[in-house]
Amino acid sequence: MGSHAPYVWGAYGVALGVVVVLVAATLNKLRSATRLLQALQRARAAERARLEDRP
């Protein structure tokens, strides 16, 4: 690599940093969506139970 080593390793570092940030953001969004889905499922089940208890 010679004199280009800092540029090459810097580019690898930036690319790795971007990949890490994207993976972390994706996992965070997945967790958030999972929590929302569970809350909606609980609310739907509660609504169904409430409707079934009506005379």
HUTAKA-V582740 format. One line per field, one symbol per residue. ss: DSSP state (A for helix, B for strand, O for the rest). psi: psi as a letter, one per 30 degrees, with the letter a starting at -180 (. if undefined). A space follows every 50 residues. Layout:
ss=???
psi=???
This chain:
ss=OAAAAAAAAAAAAAAAAAAAAAAAAAAAAAAAAAAAAAAAAAAAAAAAAA AAOOO
psi=ebffeeeeeeeeeeeeeeeeeeeeeeeeeeeeeeeeeeeeeeeeeeeeee effk.
